[in-house]
């Protein structure tokens, strides 16, 4: 078959029914189009066929025979420069698809209307078939608008992030794009049973890797059982599908009923995975319930006594409620992926889509008993993570073991169904909260019991985080896990905080209502954090806040309301971080073993160097994504910027002292903060620094009381994270944090079949993440004071920028309708039911 | 006009008995096929198989291989059959509309999460049960007419139903579009064409002068989502009186629906709210989808108001 791709004729031996995306990627080596969902929903595979954008995952090869195909690699269009200038991307995995579609839209728009700004809803409709999990939609709108106005017809402006053009042109190489000579494809065979002992695994294939735990018991549908390989993806999927698994079924716990059969026995519970990012809290077991952990409570008995007394006297200043949250899935657009190769010297080379190149290398060395110097982890570009891509995960285990067995490189890429089932999720939760104010309106007591639902995983630590907000009033904070035979929860952007704030920030809102006090004024009184005080003052002065309606005053079909929520997060840092600088010709090359999952780590380092060394951008190159470089931080816990930026500055100063001559090489360190850290020595390479980052979100929604929808109109995000090193990527991340928070509030929910425990939301048309049309107008305000004690004066903001958003939506819905949502997500059915009461 | 069936290649007709016909492929490529794909796109140049052909009486003949995008952007179609054009504009996403065809839309398989998940078998793929019934019914049909609870996926079928369109299937005379779907009691399939029967074209009756129409898709997000409930309304106003009304609904039953009771009430001058509320009598909610009763009435009210141009408040 003959096809013309980017102006070049190709002869391909692809089958006529093969998806075009595979023909391009595997056949022609054009990896700009990404096969991210394979159901035509996400748009990452979009190409233009005779100028018309189409989803190449659903396009049979026969459909492009004799046609002209254009991929992002072949595109040379002003909208690409606009995406770079306006930062219409983060991780970049969805970007090639977006730009192909956007180019067609911009051309059609300008031809029809001239060089004028299109309305937002026209852009949203044109890009409706594209999903960006990072939530870079504000930048995408800005880019498309500017390109339509003809602002990018000429030379390229400076990109907002250094690797922008690589991503925009489809040339950036992600793990899923890696193809080595002789590479085989691997696939994972997974459990069809929620709870069973596996008695036999029969596969018509020589190479099988066992992935079962020592007790041979699978504890959820989708748990890995074995891995297999074949030369092509189609073949290996067929082999995996034909595997015959013998099960001895065990009773499964698919709900939190007290009489549910046990998920673990005393022995196996020791190996339960954890959804906590730091240390897993201790706790006893009672059947499938673990906990409580209440170690951070403060004058617990006083808190309970006060609440009990208030309950007895029906104190109107006792606010109580039960709040629940759904399981939220990370589902980064680049699925978990690994290419493993053992070289002739016995070294292990891992191309891994990871947030932790260094940690992955360390864990691989330990697991496969190798010297640390013999493991080489590469992650040039990472298509999103959000907490799900930490350390050595199952796709890496499968690829490494298969590569060893087959003596050939092996690539394992999870399907979207696997990604949505068993590759990372934020546990669901049920929270009982009681909040008491005294006669003077001061916080008198707080009690919070949070039951986390992370499937087979333990480690819910939500209530714990309520210790860090609203002063020192007595409080009892208890965390529990309810384990079930469902896929494990994992750490997800701000672990524990969104469910905690969903309950606490609504209870505080309710208290303001009872006290007939402005909710911002109340928070300002209760909250001792001076940086958040500045944010409250900023928020209180917003016209949208000053002019908000009185709760319950709205009638009619469409009701607008405004809500606020505050958030708090820890300041973490990796004290061992180093940045190496080497002068190569007239270019300064920076290296550190960190990675960029879309946050802008390269850009932060490049910006510091440009400032310190007075060099133009084209004389600085940042090399990251290699485990062998000097130590760098994992992209976990909002610690990258606070770790790498001061180290880069230190290196720059050393280099300046030494002189910028070719061959010069220095290593800068992340020197300590004034006053040191709260943790006397690093734990897992991490120190807890002094001070807390803060956020205040003010959200305006419009509720359609007829059809049950909630439209977020405008969101203001105030962020107190000190110095902002790279303004546009930082703002982008905060905007993306709002988008993910809106997804959590309104749409996202992993649903499982109550009978079998099978995940039903196994495709992106069933698991609903926000699209560009769901994007509100966003204003980000950075309060940059208050971190003078920190080396570099700035800390991370990835987590604090998202964790409180859902609560601000709920408070806005309450303001609009008088009805308070208790359960996430606030689906149309819940809203219709709630407002009908 | 009709598509000249004597020009259909014999080998293709034969192959279609054992495989699944593929036009744009947007549905078929995303799920395992029942047999080999039978590529129909070679028929595109057959007279009447693709594009809109206007008849002397002003009616439209739409080839089964016409893309949704072509339907959505045709100015004459928008004027003559606005409900159809609005529905076409609102379904799926631009990339899908550019490729997906009218015939494929009418004959696509349903979106039930159980049917689409290889972990389950059900009436639709050789099984003998409906796992949704005992399981998650949040998105299930709220009008329960048979063993299967999957709402019918075709928005165009619903719109065409309100036009009393007919379809041309080779080897058979013109069929009313409703007969493609029956009453929903056969749980094993989403349309009633037998293997090898090819849908060739759609015929619309002549346009109704002065038609005003609206389509609405109730979803959680703003774009790109399968409907919780969808509805379409066509009305003709004679002063303030409604002299002609056709109302359809989807997302609520095994088959696309025509809502005769709503049409009658509207023609009798009943307020829209009361007319839309009549749909509740049809509903037999499962454990998780009682909200669809409210949403159906709300969506029907929405399209009636939009079509008639009465302001929503």
Contacts between the chains, C-beta under 8 A, distances in Angstrom:
chain1	res1	chain2	res2	distance
A	16	B	39	7.0
A	17	B	37	5.1
A	19	B	29	6.4
A	38	B	30	7.1
A	39	B	30	4.5
A	40	B	26	5.9
A	40	B	29	7.8
A	40	B	30	6.2
A	40	B	93	7.8
A	40	B	95	6.9
A	40	B	96	5.8
A	41	B	224	7.3
A	43	B	93	7.4
A	43	B	95	6.4
A	46	B	95	5.9
A	52	B	98	5.0
A	53	B	94	6.6
A	53	B	95	5.3
A	53	B	98	6.9
A	54	B	95	5.2
A	54	B	98	5.6
A	54	B	99	5.4
A	55	B	26	7.5
A	55	B	95	4.5
A	55	B	96	6.6
A	55	B	99	7.5
A	57	B	29	7.3
A	58	B	25	5.9
A	58	B	26	4.9
A	58	B	29	4.2
A	58	B	30	6.0
A	58	B	96	7.7
A	58	B	99	7.2
A	59	B	25	6.8
A	59	B	29	7.3
A	59	B	99	6.8
A	60	B	22	7.0
A	60	B	25	5.2
A	60	B	29	6.5
A	60	B	37	7.2
A	60	B	39	7.3
A	62	B	39	5.8
A	62	B	41	7.2
A	63	B	24	8.0
A	63	B	25	7.0
A	63	B	41	6.8
A	63	B	99	7.5
A	101	B	94	7.2
A	101	B	95	7.1
A	124	B	222	7.0
A	124	B	223	6.3
A	125	B	94	7.6
A	125	B	223	6.8
A	126	B	94	6.1
A	128	B	93	4.7
A	128	B	94	6.7
A	128	B	223	3.8
A	128	B	224	4.5
A	129	B	92	7.7
A	129	B	93	3.0
A	129	B	94	5.7
A	129	B	95	4.5
A	129	B	96	6.6
A	129	B	224	6.2
A	192	B	119	6.1
A	221	B	119	7.0
A	556	B	313	5.7
A	557	B	312	6.0
A	557	B	313	5.9
A	706	B	298	4.6
A	706	B	301	7.0
A	706	B	302	6.7
A	706	B	312	7.7
A	707	B	216	8.0
A	707	B	218	5.2
A	707	B	295	6.7
A	707	B	298	5.3
A	707	B	299	6.7
A	707	B	302	6.7
A	708	B	218	7.6
A	708	B	291	7.3
A	708	B	294	7.9
A	708	B	295	6.6
A	708	B	298	7.7
A	709	B	218	7.8
A	709	B	219	7.7
A	709	B	220	6.7
A	711	B	222	7.2
A	746	B	220	6.6
A	746	B	221	7.8
A	747	B	220	5.4
A	747	B	221	5.8
A	751	B	113	8.0
A	751	B	136	5.8
A	751	B	138	7.3
A	752	B	136	8.0
A	753	B	114	7.5
A	753	B	120	7.9
A	753	B	131	6.9
A	753	B	135	4.6
A	753	B	136	6.1
A	754	B	134	7.9
A	754	B	135	5.8
A	754	B	136	6.7
A	755	B	131	6.9
A	755	B	134	5.5
A	755	B	135	5.3
A	756	B	119	7.2
A	756	B	120	7.9
A	756	B	131	7.7
A	756	B	135	7.9
A	758	B	117	6.5
A	758	B	119	4.7
A	758	B	120	7.2
A	760	B	113	4.3
A	760	B	114	7.3
A	760	B	117	6.6
A	760	B	135	7.8
A	760	B	136	5.8
A	761	B	113	7.4
A	762	B	113	7.6
A	762	B	117	6.0
A	763	B	116	7.1
A	765	B	111	7.4
A	765	B	225	7.6
A	765	B	226	6.5
A	766	B	113	5.6
A	768	B	220	6.3
A	768	B	221	6.0
A	768	B	225	6.8
A	770	B	221	6.9
A	771	B	221	5.8
A	771	B	222	7.0
A	771	B	223	5.4
A	771	B	224	5.7
A	772	B	223	7.7
A	773	B	221	7.0
A	773	B	222	3.7
A	773	B	223	4.0
A	773	B	224	7.7
A	774	B	221	5.3
A	774	B	222	5.3
A	774	B	223	7.8
A	825	B	220	7.9
A	827	B	220	6.0
A	828	B	218	6.9
A	828	B	220	5.7
A	828	B	228	6.5
A	828	B	291	6.9
A	828	B	295	6.7
A	829	B	138	7.3
A	829	B	289	7.7
A	829	B	290	8.0
A	829	B	291	3.4
A	829	B	292	8.0
A	829	B	295	7.7
A	832	B	291	5.4
A	832	B	294	5.2
A	832	B	295	6.8
A	832	B	298	7.9
A	833	B	291	6.4
A	836	B	294	7.4
